[in-house]
């Protein structure tokens, strides 16, 4: 992939596909991590005299304008981070976008409205996607792909537009790919992976692929209960995917065959209900009462997981260990994060809820070697899948 230093951008219109898909409560951004991660590329281009046109998506507005998913609050926050006004277009390729782009001066930045307000962005129809991509490309002279969180999507702004313009990868995408290559090609051992989150089904491919690469696989979060059930244990009312039990038994057998340590919780916080103030008790993971549900890993598991990470040289973590949004059930996620912070390993937080948890729990982001901006993209890369957005940048 080419990088932006290979292009003379002075006075040229540069379309930057960023990932600004941040959580909002009303028009208040509750986590600006992705915006901050996008700043270095935008800032560099502006400093070099480019007329920067940023495009991004937010949420799932289903191909039509929806004020609940407007990028207007993002434009304001981006301007604050850049220390300069960011012009905002109220449409994507319409009159407002054309006027805003036309008014840009060298070194200025504009943000267009949510790409997903246009049906062509996510269309499965190649012709419809191509038509929208052509209108988007007509706004610019160059394309920079820097939205790592979207590179696993075959969307117009990710896959089709780079074919229409001279293109390069932004700083964020290059950094993410370098990290993922280190996790897959030049990995220092012992190599440990910690997976959490709600569902085993979300991570089938990545678990299968990682079992051929890692030394230790630690399983927490809601998905752990399907593993415990697959071993024949009672999990009460804990989250369970009955249809994945055979698949999980296959993973357990494969791990044993390959000599991979597959580490499961030994105790959990078993609650009476799914609520922030629910009563709970610490119970053995092999004996969860029938009327309770596990909402976090217990203290012995936290110690066990920390011990399995202590001598690792490479650690990838994706998915919380419990319902970290509830203070009472955030301890397991905090314990894993702190084990990584205290480690001398190359530590990667795999985006999504894990990255959100780091920030929500007030943990130092520089305590990790890398915090990814793309949970789904990272997992698909580790699964061995081809990512359309990276293919487009390599053409």
N, C-alpha and C positions, 0 to 999 in steps of 0.2 A: 504494500500500500504506500502511495505517496503521502507525505505529510505537508502541512501548510507552508513550511519554510521553502518548499520547492516552487511556489507560485509568487509572482509579483502581484500583490493585491491592491496596491496604491491606486485609488480612484476607481476601483472596480466594484461592481455589486456582487457580494458574496452571500449566497444562501447557506445558512448554517442549520442543519437539522439537529436540534438539541433535544434532550429529554428533560422536560420541565413538568413532568406529571407528579405534582406534589399534592399532599392531602390538604383539603380545605374544610373549614367549618364556617359556613357562610362565605364571606370574602376574606377570611383570615387564614393565612397559611400556617399550618401547625408544625411543619417540618420543611425547612428550605434547603435541605441537603443537596438535592439534585440541581437546584438553581446555582448554589455555590460551586458545585462541581463543574458546571458549564461555563463559569466566568472566565477561567484562564484562556480558553480558545477565543471567546468573543472579545476579550480585552486585548489579546495579542493582535487579532485582525484589525480592530479599531485603531490601535496604536500605530499600525503599519499603513493606515490611510484607507482601509477598506470601507465601503458602505455596507454595513452588516445587516442582513435581513434574516432574523431568527424565526424558525418555524418549529412547532412542537404540538403535542397533543395533551389533553387533560381528560381523564376519565373515559367514560363510554357514552357519549351523547347520541350514538346510533345514526350518524350521517346527516344530522340536521341541527341547526342552531338551538342552543339551550343555555340561557343565561347562567344556570347553575354551574356550567362547565366553562365559563369564559376565562380566558387567560389574562384579563385585565389586572387582577391582583398580582399576577406573576410579573407583568410588565413593570408595575410599580416597584416590586421587590428587586427585580433585576437592575433597575435604574439605581436603587439605593446601593446595591453591591458594586456596581460599576462606577458610582460617583458621577453619573451623567444621566440626563434625561433619555428615556427609551420611548420613541414614538410608537404608538399602538394603533394598528389597523383593526377596524371592527368587522372585517371579513377576511377571507383567506386569499382569494384571487380576483376579487371584485373591484369595484370602484375605489373603495377606501384603501385597499392594499396597493393599488396602482398609484394612487395619489401620495400615499405615505412613502413608498419606494422612490417615486419621482422627486420628492422633496429632500431626500437624504443627501447630506454633504459628506465629504471624505471624513472618516473617523467617527461617523455617527451610527447609531444602532436603532433598529426598529424590530418590533415583534408583531407578527401577524396573528390573527385570531386562530382558535383551535382548529387544527387540521382535520379533526374528526367531525367537524360541522359539515364537511364535504363528503358525500357518499363515495366519490372516487378514491378517497384515501385508502379505505380498507376493502374496496371491492375485490371480489374473487374473479370478476370479469376483466380479463387482461386489457380489452379495448377501453373500458370505462376508466380503469386505473391509468392507462396510458394517456387518455384525453386530459385527465386532471393533472397528471405529471407534466404534460407539455405546457399547460397554463402556468403552473408553478415555476417551471424552468425558465419561462419567458421573462420572469421578473429579474433574472440574475445573469451574471457572466460566468461565475464559478460556483461549485458546490462543495461544501465541507460536511462530512458525516461525523457528528459528534454525539449522537443520541444513543449511547450504548444500550440503554434499557429497551430500545426498540429494534435492535439489529436482528433479532430472531423473527421479526415480522416481515412478510412480503407485502409491504405497503408502498404506495406510490412515492411518498417522500423519502422512503428508506431504500427502495429497490429500483424504482423506475427513473427517478430524476437523475441519479448519477450517470445513467447511460446517455443523458442528453446534454451534459455539461462537463467540462474539464473538472476533475474531482480529486479530493484528498481527504485523508482521515484527520480529525481534530485531535487535540492533545489527550482528551479524555478517552476516546476510543483506543488510541495507541497504547495508553497506559493500561487499560483494561485487558487488551489482548496480550500485552507483555506479561501481565500477572497470570493470566490463564495458561499461557505457554509454560510458565514456571510450574504451574500445578499439574501439567500433563506431560511435559517433555523433559524438563531438567529438575525433577523433584528431589529435594534432599530428604533423606529418611532418618528416622521413622516419619511416615506420613500418616497423619490422623485426620479424619473427617468427622465433624459433628453435624448430624441432621436432626432437625426438629420440625415444628409446624404441625398442622392438623392431620393431613391425609397422606398415607402411603402412596395412593394412586397418583399424587402430584409428582412423585419422585421415583417412580418405577424404573425408568430408563437410566437415571443417574445412579441409582443404587446398583443396578446390574453392571454398569460400566465401572463404577468405582471399586467393586469387589475384585476386579482384575488389576487394580492399581495401588490400593492403599494397604497399610499395615494394620490400621485400626479404624473401625467404623462405630461411632457412638450414636445411639438412637435415643432421642428424647421427644418431648412434646406429645401431641395427641396421637401421632403415628406409632408411638411406642406400644400402645395398648393392643394394636393389631399384632405386633410381634409377640407380646406376652400371651395373647390368646392363642396364637399359632403354636405356642409351646405347651398349651393345655391349661393355662392359668385362668382363674376367675378375674374379670376386669370390671365387674359391677356395671354401672351405667356410664362408664368412660367411653369416650369416642372410639368407635370400632367400625372397621370396614370388613364385614363378613366376607364380601366377595373377593377380598384380596388375601385371604388366609392361605390358600394353596401357593400363591405367588411368594408370599412371605416365607413359608416353609422351604420353598426352593432357595430363597436367599440365605436362610440359616444353614441349609445343607451345603450350598456353594461356598459360604464363608468357612465352614469347617473343613471342606475339601482343600481350599486354598491356603489354609492357615492364617486367615484374617481374623483378628480379634473383633467380634461383633459384640459390643457392650451395651446391655440394656439396663434400665433403672432397677435398683434393688429395693427402693422404697419410694413412696409417692405421698403427696398431700391429697388425701381423699376427702372431698367436700360433699355436703348434703345437697348442694344445688350449684348451678352455674351462676354465681353472683359474687360481686366484690366483697360482700360482708358475710358470705356463706360460712357456716361452721365447718371445721375440717379437723382431721387428725392424721398423724403420720402413720402409715401402715406399710407392711411389706408389699412390694410390687407383685408378689405371687399370691397375695391373699387380700385383694381389695373387696370390701364388703359389698354385697349385692345391691344395697340401696345407696351406694356412694359412687362418685366419679373422680378420677384423678385429674387434678388441675395444675400440678407442677411436680417436678422431681423432688425427692426428699433430701434431707441433709446427708445421709450416707451416700446417696447417688452423686450428690455434688462433690463430695470428697473423692469418690471413685473416679468420676469423670476428670477431675483436676489431676489426679495421679496418672491417668492415662495420657494426659496432655503434657505432663511436666517435662518429659525428655524428648518430645517430638521436635523435629526440625522444620516440618511444614504442617500447618493446620488450616483447613478450610471449614468454615462454619456457616450453615444456612438453616435458619428456622429456630424459633424460640423453644425453650424447654418447658414452658407452661404458658398460662394466660398472663403474660407480663403486663398487660394493660391494667390488671387488678394488682394493687400493691401487695396484697397477701400472697399472691401466686407469681411474683416476679423474681423471687430469690434464686431459682434454678437458672434462669436466663442470666441474671447478674453474676452468678458463680462461674458459669462457663466463660462469660466475657472477661471477668477478672482473671481467670486462669490464663486466657490468651494474652491479656495485658502484661501479666507477670512472666510470660514465657520468653525465651530467647529464640523461638522459632520464627519462621516467615509465616505471619498470620493474616488470613484473608477472611473478611466478613462478607458473605455472599449476597449482599443487597437485600431488598424486600423488607420483611418484618425484622430480620436480624439487625439491619442498619437502623431501622426505626427504633428498635429496642435500645441500641447503644445510645442514641440521642435522648430518648425518653427517660432513660435511667440516669442520665447526666454523666455518662462515662466519657473519658477523654478519647476523642477520635484518633489522636496521634499515638494512642497506645497500641494501635494495630498497624501492621505493615501496609494494609490496603483495605478500604471499605468500598465495595463495588456499588455502582449505581443501578445495576441490572440483575435482579434476582433470577428472573426467568431466562434471560440471555446467558447468564453465567452457568446455570444448570444445564441448559441445552448444549452449550459448548463442552461442558464436562461429560455430558452424555455421549459426545462424539458426533452430534448433529452438525450439518452445514447451516450456517446462519446467513440468510439472504443479504442482510445489510453489509456483512463483511465481504461476501462474494462480489457485491456491487462495487465496493471500494477497491477491490483487487483487480477489476477488469481493466 
